[in-house]
């Protein structure tokens, strides 16, 4: 599977602002910061970071799908798809660092 260049989008930020609240397995709400949203080969992805992830330098990748006109986050189950999304996020970061 080859990937094109990621294109920035902002559906989540338009719908929810700078953060989205996700519920963990214990039912606790956690505020995730939206680091980036992008489209890659027709799919929409989001790089999010929790407070714990911020401490560890970890980013979580999600696929974004529209359900009844609202953006919804979906877990990326396929390792290859996750890897492509993570690489695209790295490309966006590299492009931003080159603009400074």
MITI-544136 format. One line per field, with one value per residue: chain; residue in one letter; x, y, z of N, C-alpha, C in turn; residue number from 1. Coordinates in Angstrom, 3 decimals, always signed. Layout:
# residues N
chain	c(A / ...)
res	c(A / ...)
npx	c(X / ...)
npy	c(Y / ...)
npz	c(Z / ...)
capx	c(X / ...)
capy	c(Y / ...)
capz	c(Z / ...)
cpx	c(X / ...)
cpy	c(Y / ...)
cpz	c(Z / ...)
n	c(NUM / ...)
This chain:
# residues 100
chain	c(A / A / A / A / A / A / A / A / A / A / A / A / A / A / A / A / A / A / A / A / A / A / A / A / A / A / A / A / A / A / A / A / A / A / A / A / A / A / A / A / A / A / A / A / A / A / A / A / A / A / A / A / A / A / A / A / A / A / A / A / A / A / A / A / A / A / A / A / A / A / A / A / A / A / A / A / A / A / A / A / A / A / A / A / A / A / A / A / A / A / A / A / A / A / A / A / A / A / A / A)
res	c(X / X / X / X / X / X / X / X / X / X / X / X / X / X / X / X / X / X / X / X / X / X / X / X / X / X / X / X / X / X / X / X / X / X / X / X / X / X / X / X / X / X / X / X / X / X / X / X / X / X / X / X / X / X / X / X / X / X / X / X / X / X / X / X / X / X / X / X / X / X / X / X / X / X / X / X / X / X / X / X / X / X / X / X / X / X / X / X / X / X / X / X / X / X / X / X / X / X / X / X)
npx	c(+0.854 / +0.743 / +1.406 / +0.229 / +1.021 / +0.283 / -2.550 / -3.446 / -6.341 / -9.278 / -11.538 / -12.242 / -11.308 / -12.927 / -15.399 / -15.094 / -13.189 / -10.007 / -9.483 / -10.546 / -12.859 / -12.367 / -13.491 / -12.174 / -11.412 / -12.304 / -14.348 / -13.727 / -13.411 / -11.109 / -9.161 / -8.004 / -5.530 / -5.755 / -3.386 / -2.804 / -4.595 / -5.301 / -5.652 / -5.209 / -4.699 / -7.500 / -8.562 / -9.276 / -7.386 / -6.370 / -4.036 / -3.664 / -3.138 / -2.865 / -2.832 / -1.088 / +0.281 / +1.604 / +3.556 / +5.117 / +5.804 / +4.238 / +2.033 / -1.270 / -2.913 / -5.790 / -8.486 / -10.724 / -14.117 / -17.207 / -20.285 / -23.619 / -23.144 / -21.442 / -18.083 / -16.424 / -14.271 / -12.275 / -10.712 / -7.623 / -7.165 / -5.623 / -2.271 / -0.583 / -2.009 / -2.016 / +0.701 / +1.178 / -0.368 / +0.965 / +3.484 / +2.745 / +1.986 / +4.484 / +5.694 / +4.217 / +5.077 / +7.800 / +7.664 / +6.622 / +8.685 / +10.618 / +9.710 / +10.216)
npy	c(-1.180 / +2.052 / +5.374 / +8.691 / +12.188 / +13.642 / +15.718 / +18.577 / +18.835 / +19.970 / +18.946 / +17.792 / +19.778 / +21.906 / +20.920 / +20.281 / +21.913 / +22.569 / +20.283 / +16.867 / +14.888 / +11.708 / +8.491 / +6.286 / +2.749 / +2.461 / +4.192 / +6.822 / +10.229 / +11.575 / +14.253 / +14.753 / +16.303 / +17.717 / +17.156 / +17.039 / +16.855 / +15.071 / +14.231 / +11.293 / +9.556 / +9.483 / +8.825 / +9.994 / +11.109 / +11.434 / +12.760 / +12.401 / +13.431 / +12.420 / +13.587 / +11.854 / +10.706 / +12.942 / +13.323 / +11.091 / +11.432 / +10.280 / +9.650 / +9.167 / +7.537 / +7.905 / +6.928 / +9.025 / +9.194 / +10.090 / +10.170 / +10.462 / +13.111 / +14.017 / +14.086 / +11.093 / +9.192 / +6.411 / +3.399 / +2.345 / -0.663 / -2.192 / -2.925 / -2.070 / +0.077 / +1.769 / +2.287 / +3.662 / +5.969 / +7.016 / +7.539 / +9.489 / +11.522 / +12.086 / +13.151 / +15.528 / +16.834 / +17.129 / +18.810 / +21.109 / +21.757 / +22.528 / +24.955 / +26.835)
npz	c(+0.000 / -1.012 / +0.017 / -0.372 / -0.059 / +3.104 / +3.776 / +5.526 / +7.594 / +9.410 / +10.809 / +13.331 / +15.120 / +14.336 / +15.134 / +17.886 / +19.133 / +20.653 / +22.108 / +22.662 / +24.466 / +25.694 / +26.747 / +29.069 / +29.741 / +32.333 / +32.554 / +32.989 / +31.988 / +29.717 / +28.670 / +25.521 / +23.631 / +20.432 / +18.232 / +15.510 / +12.420 / +9.530 / +6.044 / +4.245 / +1.405 / +0.943 / +3.424 / +6.727 / +9.455 / +12.918 / +15.174 / +18.501 / +21.923 / +25.232 / +28.696 / +30.120 / +27.978 / +27.035 / +28.985 / +28.519 / +25.906 / +23.939 / +21.227 / +20.106 / +17.476 / +15.466 / +13.329 / +11.607 / +11.193 / +9.630 / +11.208 / +10.936 / +10.205 / +12.183 / +13.321 / +14.223 / +16.294 / +15.473 / +16.389 / +15.079 / +13.808 / +12.061 / +11.611 / +9.509 / +8.404 / +10.649 / +10.861 / +8.438 / +8.905 / +11.143 / +10.022 / +8.171 / +9.911 / +11.014 / +8.717 / +8.468 / +10.801 / +10.206 / +7.974 / +9.194 / +10.969 / +9.201 / +8.309 / +10.181)
capx	c(+0.000 / +1.554 / +0.707 / +0.564 / +1.375 / -0.867 / -3.092 / -4.079 / -7.770 / -9.574 / -12.916 / -12.388 / -11.145 / -14.127 / -16.522 / -14.874 / -12.191 / -8.613 / -9.425 / -11.703 / -12.961 / -12.544 / -13.783 / -11.310 / -12.083 / -12.882 / -15.434 / -13.236 / -13.185 / -9.742 / -9.057 / -6.909 / -5.234 / -5.668 / -2.086 / -2.884 / -5.592 / -4.871 / -6.236 / -4.183 / -5.290 / -8.944 / -8.969 / -9.015 / -6.745 / -6.070 / -3.002 / -4.124 / -2.224 / -3.436 / -1.857 / -0.061 / +1.075 / +2.459 / +4.709 / +5.927 / +6.099 / +3.504 / +0.901 / -2.194 / -3.479 / -7.163 / -9.159 / -11.892 / -15.208 / -18.402 / -21.509 / -24.708 / -22.591 / -20.517 / -16.854 / -16.280 / -12.959 / -12.255 / -9.409 / -7.001 / -6.828 / -4.650 / -0.922 / -0.046 / -2.703 / -1.523 / +2.066 / +1.067 / -0.867 / +2.038 / +4.506 / +2.204 / +2.089 / +5.900 / +5.926 / +3.673 / +5.976 / +9.032 / +7.361 / +6.473 / +9.993 / +11.357 / +9.170 / +10.658)
capy	c(+0.000 / +3.265 / +6.534 / +9.994 / +13.148 / +14.009 / +17.072 / +18.991 / +19.123 / +20.374 / +18.610 / +17.636 / +21.078 / +22.697 / +20.364 / +20.148 / +22.818 / +22.112 / +18.991 / +15.975 / +14.053 / +10.291 / +7.730 / +5.111 / +1.501 / +2.600 / +5.159 / +8.175 / +11.078 / +12.082 / +15.275 / +14.549 / +17.453 / +17.404 / +17.627 / +17.200 / +16.117 / +15.050 / +13.263 / +10.517 / +8.592 / +9.420 / +8.574 / +11.106 / +10.630 / +12.433 / +12.464 / +12.946 / +13.183 / +12.516 / +14.133 / +10.831 / +10.596 / +14.126 / +13.060 / +10.033 / +11.768 / +9.353 / +10.167 / +8.114 / +7.766 / +7.440 / +7.225 / +9.865 / +8.896 / +10.901 / +9.436 / +11.442 / +14.447 / +14.304 / +13.282 / +10.083 / +8.559 / +4.953 / +2.789 / +1.746 / -2.050 / -2.735 / -2.423 / -1.370 / +1.360 / +2.587 / +2.689 / +4.695 / +7.191 / +7.541 / +8.096 / +10.726 / +12.512 / +12.466 / +14.022 / +16.834 / +17.453 / +17.484 / +19.981 / +22.262 / +22.130 / +23.169 / +26.293 / +27.761)
capz	c(+0.000 / -1.059 / +0.579 / -0.913 / +0.976 / +3.933 / +3.651 / +6.785 / +7.680 / +10.792 / +11.141 / +14.785 / +15.769 / +14.059 / +15.888 / +19.328 / +19.687 / +20.741 / +22.796 / +22.645 / +25.659 / +25.435 / +27.953 / +29.156 / +30.090 / +33.671 / +32.485 / +33.284 / +30.827 / +29.591 / +27.632 / +24.579 / +22.790 / +19.006 / +17.743 / +14.055 / +11.658 / +8.140 / +5.133 / +3.564 / +0.463 / +1.089 / +4.809 / +7.639 / +10.678 / +13.938 / +16.170 / +19.768 / +23.038 / +26.572 / +29.651 / +30.388 / +26.764 / +26.971 / +29.859 / +27.913 / +24.522 / +23.092 / +20.462 / +19.703 / +16.152 / +15.262 / +12.073 / +11.843 / +10.261 / +9.879 / +11.512 / +11.041 / +10.067 / +13.290 / +13.268 / +15.275 / +16.290 / +15.394 / +16.633 / +13.890 / +14.170 / +11.122 / +11.896 / +8.346 / +8.327 / +11.761 / +10.498 / +7.403 / +9.539 / +11.994 / +9.125 / +7.619 / +10.988 / +11.061 / +7.556 / +8.818 / +11.784 / +9.516 / +7.159 / +10.101 / +11.521 / +8.118 / +8.079 / +11.251)
cpx	c(+0.891 / +0.730 / +1.170 / +0.983 / +0.134 / -1.259 / -3.791 / -5.567 / -8.068 / -11.029 / -13.138 / -12.295 / -12.352 / -15.298 / -16.333 / -13.903 / -10.828 / -8.473 / -10.698 / -11.678 / -13.212 / -12.761 / -12.901 / -12.104 / -12.720 / -14.030 / -15.022 / -13.022 / -11.765 / -9.724 / -7.802 / -6.746 / -5.134 / -4.363 / -2.115 / -4.037 / -5.151 / -5.628 / -5.095 / -4.881 / -6.782 / -9.451 / -8.522 / -8.473 / -6.520 / -4.986 / -3.414 / -3.129 / -2.941 / -2.412 / -0.738 / +0.848 / +2.030 / +3.717 / +5.668 / +6.344 / +5.387 / +2.297 / +0.028 / -2.841 / -4.871 / -7.589 / -10.382 / -12.918 / -16.394 / -19.593 / -22.594 / -24.172 / -21.617 / -19.249 / -16.777 / -14.895 / -13.108 / -10.835 / -8.897 / -6.504 / -5.702 / -3.273 / -0.350 / -0.696 / -2.204 / -0.142 / +2.046 / +0.604 / +0.227 / +3.146 / +4.032 / +2.263 / +3.529 / +6.249 / +5.416 / +4.584 / +7.261 / +8.806 / +7.252 / +7.824 / +10.846 / +10.900 / +9.654 / +11.947)
cpy	c(+1.232 / +4.435 / +7.799 / +10.908 / +13.508 / +15.468 / +17.429 / +19.257 / +19.492 / +20.098 / +18.481 / +18.976 / +21.969 / +22.226 / +20.466 / +21.152 / +22.156 / +20.714 / +18.189 / +15.158 / +12.618 / +9.589 / +6.490 / +3.885 / +1.529 / +3.604 / +6.590 / +8.949 / +11.625 / +13.070 / +15.010 / +15.807 / +16.968 / +18.008 / +17.905 / +16.377 / +16.176 / +13.994 / +12.592 / +9.470 / +8.386 / +9.111 / +9.736 / +10.525 / +11.784 / +11.895 / +13.183 / +12.603 / +13.421 / +13.170 / +13.126 / +10.664 / +11.755 / +13.918 / +12.065 / +10.343 / +10.858 / +10.035 / +8.979 / +8.498 / +7.162 / +7.741 / +8.052 / +9.542 / +9.778 / +9.975 / +10.458 / +12.873 / +14.848 / +13.481 / +12.353 / +9.453 / +7.046 / +4.478 / +2.181 / +0.364 / -2.624 / -2.101 / -1.614 / +0.007 / +2.302 / +3.136 / +3.789 / +6.022 / +7.828 / +8.171 / +9.415 / +11.845 / +12.999 / +13.410 / +15.429 / +17.553 / +17.931 / +18.744 / +21.233 / +22.714 / +22.821 / +24.594 / +27.309 / +28.450)
cpz	c(+0.000 / -0.556 / -0.113 / +0.231 / +1.797 / +3.712 / +4.957 / +6.603 / +9.132 / +11.189 / +12.643 / +15.497 / +15.530 / +14.910 / +17.400 / +19.941 / +19.724 / +21.345 / +22.553 / +23.929 / +25.235 / +26.769 / +27.962 / +29.607 / +31.482 / +33.709 / +32.797 / +31.986 / +30.864 / +28.434 / +26.795 / +23.745 / +21.337 / +18.486 / +16.249 / +13.519 / +10.208 / +7.350 / +4.399 / +2.705 / +0.705 / +2.481 / +5.682 / +8.948 / +11.645 / +14.855 / +17.445 / +20.864 / +24.357 / +27.500 / +29.965 / +29.180 / +26.607 / +27.812 / +29.236 / +26.477 / +23.531 / +22.454 / +20.069 / +18.382 / +16.083 / +13.836 / +12.433 / +10.761 / +10.612 / +10.090 / +11.782 / +11.025 / +11.164 / +13.121 / +14.479 / +15.162 / +16.268 / +15.654 / +15.336 / +14.299 / +13.319 / +11.353 / +10.731 / +8.193 / +9.428 / +11.422 / +9.443 / +7.998 / +10.394 / +11.143 / +8.522 / +8.657 / +11.105 / +9.903 / +7.859 / +9.808 / +11.130 / +8.676 / +8.035 / +10.641 / +10.469 / +7.838 / +9.103 / +10.923)
n	c(1 / 2 / 3 / 4 / 5 / 6 / 7 / 8 / 9 / 10 / 11 / 12 / 13 / 14 / 15 / 16 / 17 / 18 / 19 / 20 / 21 / 22 / 23 / 24 / 25 / 26 / 27 / 28 / 29 / 30 / 31 / 32 / 33 / 34 / 35 / 36 / 37 / 38 / 39 / 40 / 41 / 42 / 43 / 44 / 45 / 46 / 47 / 48 / 49 / 50 / 51 / 52 / 53 / 54 / 55 / 56 / 57 / 58 / 59 / 60 / 61 / 62 / 63 / 64 / 65 / 66 / 67 / 68 / 69 / 70 / 71 / 72 / 73 / 74 / 75 / 76 / 77 / 78 / 79 / 80 / 81 / 82 / 83 / 84 / 85 / 86 / 87 / 88 / 89 / 90 / 91 / 92 / 93 / 94 / 95 / 96 / 97 / 98 / 99 / 100)
